[in-house]
């Protein structure tokens, strides 16, 4: 049985006047619980127990609580009582998940970008002299960099097609003078 105060009741989403919860009811609150019952995990932990548990509260909201407890024996060996604290770590867990998602997205985009750079190198290479290749390759990578700047300014939600063309022709002064752009603003 878990005995708790008003603050813990609020963390668990229970009425303020509720002071006790049996372990079976608490275990039913766990989302994707460990196959080992909580009681067994606590006793296996020895004199100190800590864990982060994903709970579904009675109002159906999901929260993560960090639990830390120490055995309280009152001088009696094996009394099986713990005194502990818990903290709501839901916001941190959400931020951790977002960070992992962001990291995977950055890795994915970096791999795609490297594939684009490799394709630019292959397209540019042909049978050109090294100096010509280096200049053309540099110009194309610079254009790619400017496109990334455009995407960044637009929060990676797309860019205006006219602005994209202007940016891509920027390194190629002679070609820029031969091309005109007109038409409605289109986001790509």
Secondary structure, DSSP 4 states (H G I P E B T S, - for coil): -EE--HHHHHHTT--TT--EE-HHHHHHHBSS--SS-HHHHHHHHTTEEEEEEEEE-TTS-EEEEEEEEEE--TT-TT---EEEEEEE-HHHHHHHHHHHHHHHHHHHHHHHHHHHHHHHHHHHHTT--HHHHHHHHHHHHHHHHHHHHHHHHTTTS--BHHHHHHHHHTT-HHHHTT----S---B-
